[in-house]
């Protein structure tokens, strides 16, 4: 059993903790919190041992009547690997602590690539993490683009990719984020950081990215144009993407017209927290003109990196092959949305408009 700790029980950390706890070959030793807020109750309800992320705040937990299993240092000494899910920038400050305890660490995409020996994506760069002491799982947007580009590059070759990312302003609980009533280039300069970050995973893919922030909280939306080296058949592209376990083709007739409907579908499908671990590619958007492929995809920023963290742990600590790790993770989490949606005919879209 791989003994795992999660440092930071927030938006990503609580999801990674649940995912690790679901793995038959992993044991979640505990999670940390920086302060005794409502997340403590959620961790306790799941039976997770709680550690103080900041030793100086132990008294604050005691004052709130919360029992601790120890501090971050105690957790690091009890695990084979720690997953750092601290806010962006804090992971870099935590790195020397992990090194001092000789504990391998998985960082998140909010950190600079230099924080780790390798950047990681299960579909595009699994072996780079093999035996590494520090690994960075790339951001939600880079994860999604890597999952999309890897099979396209393998099947057709990518001459150049161009992506416009319309990013959510903040997660649902981030009341201090924005914009409130605007759409803002973020950054105004091109490319955004996403293109260079994709090249941390797929160095031979030429990609330009431009990003905007919008006053929404649900998901990111990508408008993708890929010039392929060989001319593809649209049906073959759909089949190629449908065969990718972490890509969900949203059927035209399903009545799912945006991020809100996608999240509602995930809720109704019984997904924890309404999570969408997959890229959600709008099937009807897949079109081809010559060698140019066009499509839209939506990315659940709170969830799509979660299975990648699980696979990164296996890559660092075992000799399990990439395909086997991905299959284990997908099965244990239930990755792969209901294929019965594929049977919905186009006429259903017209009927849904009357509902």
ABEGO torsion letter per residue (X at the ends): XBBBBBBEBBAAAAAAAAAAAABAABBBAEBBBABBBAAAAAAAAAGBBBBBABAAAAAAAAAAGBBBAEBAAAAAAABABBBBABBBGAAAAAAAAAAAAGBBBBBBAABBAAABABBBBAAABAAAABGBABBBBBBAAAAAAAAAAAAAAAAAEBABBBBBBBBBABBAABAABOBABBBBBOBABOBBAAAAAAAAABAABBBBBBBBBBBBAABBBBBBBBBBABBBBAAAAAAAAAABAABBBBBAAAGBAEAAAAAAAAAAAGBBGGBBABBBBBAAABBBBEABBBBBBBBBAAAAAAAAAAAAAAAAABABBAAAAAAAAAAAAGBEBBAAAAABBAAAAAAAAAX
